[in-house]
Amino acid sequence: MAVSAPEEFVDSTLESKLKVSKGPGRAGAIGFAVALVGGATYVLAQLVGDLAGDRTSSMVSYVFLGIALLIALGFEFVNGFHDTANAVATVIYTHTLPPHAAVIWSGIWNFIGVLVSSGVVAFGIISLLPVELILQVGSGAGFAMVFALLTAAILWNLGTWYFGLPSSSSHTLIGSIIGLGIANQLMGNRSGTSGVDWGQAKHIGESLLISPLVGFACAAGLLVLMKVLVKNRRLYEAPEGTKPPPFWIRALLLFTCTGVSFAHGSNDGQKGMGLIMLILIGTVPTAYALNHAIPASHTQDFIAVSHQAVESLEHYAPVDTVVEDARGEVASYIRTRKVTPTTVLATQKMVGDISADMGLFQELAKVPADKTRNFRNDMYLVSEALRLFEKTGQPAINARDKAVLKNYKKHIDDATKFIPTWVKVAVAIALGLGTMVGWKRIVVTVGEKIGKDHLTYAQGASAELVAMATIGAADAFGLPVSTTHVLSSGVAGTMTANKSGLQVSTVRNLLMAWVLTLPISIVLSGTLFWLFTRLGGGV
């Protein structure tokens, strides 16, 4: 015989459904429209201003740029359906804020999180891509790469959203990148394993795998700890009708929603940023391949640091070795992760060549248009080689030389790994618009369909505190994690700790989406990459 849900759970859930079903009202719609138009105007004005001095790109490049930007922002738009919606679920279902006020408040803090993000996650994602496609991102194969991985991620995210399943955009994007790398290698008649940085993929995969378990266990533990330390009975009760919680509880829940929204913006928002930068570098390298904001006064410092790096690398380069194609040697090392007798010497030569060119150009803004892409690619290759030296411990570099090379790497990363403010604003707008359009399905799943009882104030606070801390820590270490996985597993953890019971069908579907996301996105991305390269005339 089926067991019916408690009457108070049904009543409170019905009240929540009524609130969720209401529209934003005329004032809310007008306010959002004004913010959207204002943000879009700013983005377009900045983009047009940046392109005004570009005399080398063709109309075809601008068309590709427009299409690619729309697809990249479309990914962030769909991301808003999933991950941003999770941040508002608990404050809505505890009646801390009305639904549309919660969405607006979350959107504001998402926006702030995106603006202050470091970019470490963005370029960590890019480092997973095949190096030959990054170096040729403006070619047909490069565009096929970007279109394939973004289209695959959008398709899977839309499908899971349609069925109300909180799926991870991070998980999807990583799977798409792996699928693309495997397809790229197989199509080049090479081993399917050499097209993917499996070490970096494993590192990121572990963060995606462990973070939901951390969310479940820590949220459950935090709820138990709160029960021991905080004896206020109201904190552990479900809301009464649509009555808001006491002030201090409301303040706590608002704080956790704010923290999760900020952390989500600073972490998840970076995924789209990195891909948008690849698109900009590929289509209009004159404007975006190098950071023109670095002043000429830094040139002499860069040259001095370069000389120090050359001297440090000399300690590990064989004296009786000659390298003919330094760039090819370094690119091969990044692709294979295998140090050869000429690897360090090739890296050293590239550092010297970059320094000599910088002395001629005087500043990044004056690098000739026909040399911009190659100059940027040389810097990227050296940065990746130095990163791998440190990561693998091969060659074994002493502490003093490590410090010198780290300082040099920071200088070249400042020149190549930057994100213009308008890109951050565009991503924030796409996330916010996606949340406004698609938040209800995921919010209803998190608020109603994970546990058998209505979410209590303490459960909502515990789940969001853990999500906020987990995502913030991941951002500090440059690792992408899923807001969806962390928060939904946190809610499940609090339900388990509270002995409320879980709705088995929902948990089963969540686990199924979690398990299937990686293989499906790998197959989708690889297939689309093959199709797009065939349509574009081959790799």
C-alpha positions, 0 to 999 in steps of 0.5 A: 500500500502506498504511503501518503505524504504528511498533510503539512508537507502537502499543504506547504508544497501547494503553497510553494507551487502557487508562489512559483507559478506566479509571474514576475509582474509588470514592474519586474519584467520592465526592470529586467528588460532595462537591465538586459538592454543596458548590459547588451548595449555595453557589451556591443559598444565595447566589442565594436570599440575593440574591433574598430582598429582591426583592419586585417579580419574579413567579413567572413571572420566577423560572421563566424565571430557572431555565430560562435559568440551566440553559441557560447553565450547560449551555453551559459544561457542553458547553464542558467537553467540548471546551476543558477536555479539551484541557488534560489531553490532553498530560499524559495521553499523556505519562503525567505524570499518571493521567487522572482525576488530570489531570482533577481537577488541571485542574479545580482550576486552571480553577476558580481561573482563573474566580474571578480572571477580570477580566470584560473578555472577558465584557462584550466578548462582550455588546457584540456583541449588538444594543443594543435587545435588551440594553436589553430583555433582560427582554422576550420578545425578550430571552429569545428572544435568550439562548435562541437563541444558547445553544441554537445553541452547545450543539447545534453543540458537542454534534455536534462532540464526538460525532464527537470533533472539537475545535471552538471554543466561542468560535467557535460563540458568536461565530457565534451572536451574529452570526446573532442580530444579522442575524436581529433586523435582518431581522425589523425590516425593516432592513438585515441588516448594521446589527444586528451590530457588524461592527468588534467582530466583525471584531476578535474574529474576527481573534483566533479566526482568527490564534490557531490559526496562532500556535499552530501556528507558535510551537509548531513554532518552540519545539520547534526552539528546544528541540532547539537549546538542550536536548540531553537525549535523553529529552525528544524521545522518546515515553513507554515504556509507562506509565512516567512521564517524568523528574522535571524533564520531569514538572514542566515538563508539569505546569506547562504543564497548570496554565497552560493550565487556569488561562488557559482558566478565566480566558478561556473561563469568562467567556463564560458569565458575561456571558450569565448576568449578562444573564439575571439583569439581565433577570429580577431587575433589582432584585437584579442590574442594579446593583452593590450592593456599591459603598458610599454613600461613593463617591456624592460621588466619582461625582458629582464625576467626572460633573461633570468628564465633563460639562465635557469633553463640552461642548468637543465639543457644538455650542452651538446644538443642542437634543436632545429624546430623549437616550436615543434619540439615544445608542441610535441612535448605538450601533446605527448608529455614526454621529455626528450633530450631537446625539450628543455633546450627548445623551451629555452630557445623559445623564451629567448626568441620571445624576449628578442621579439618583445625588444623589437615590438616594445609593447604588446599593442604594437605587435604587427597584425601578421605576427600577432597569432604566432607571437601569442602561440609561442607564449602559450606553448612556453607557458604550458611547457613550464606548467608541465615541468612543474606538474610532472617534476621532469626535469627536476628543477631546484627551488631557486630556478622554480621561483624564477620560472614561476615569475616568468610564467606569470609575466607571459600569462598576464600577456595571454590569459586575460578576460575583458570586462565586457566578456564577463558582463556578457556571460553574467547576462546570459546566466541571468537571462537563462535563470529568469527563463528556465529556473522553475523546473530545477527549483521544483525538483530540488525543493519538492522531489528530493525529500519526502518532507518539506525542506526545513530552514536548517536543511536549506541553510546547511545545504547552501553553506556547504555548497558555498564553501565547496564551490569557493574552495574549488574556485581558489584551486582553479577546479570546476565543480558542479553547483547542481551536484553539490547543492542537490546532494547536500539537500539529500544529505540533510534529508537523510540526516533528518530521517525525512526519507528520500524520494527514490525515483528522483534520486534514481533519476539524478544518479542516472543523469550523473552517470550518463552525462560523461559518456553521452557528452563524449559521444555527442561531442566526438560525433559532432566534431567529426561531422563539422570537420567533414562539412568544413572540408576536413581537418 
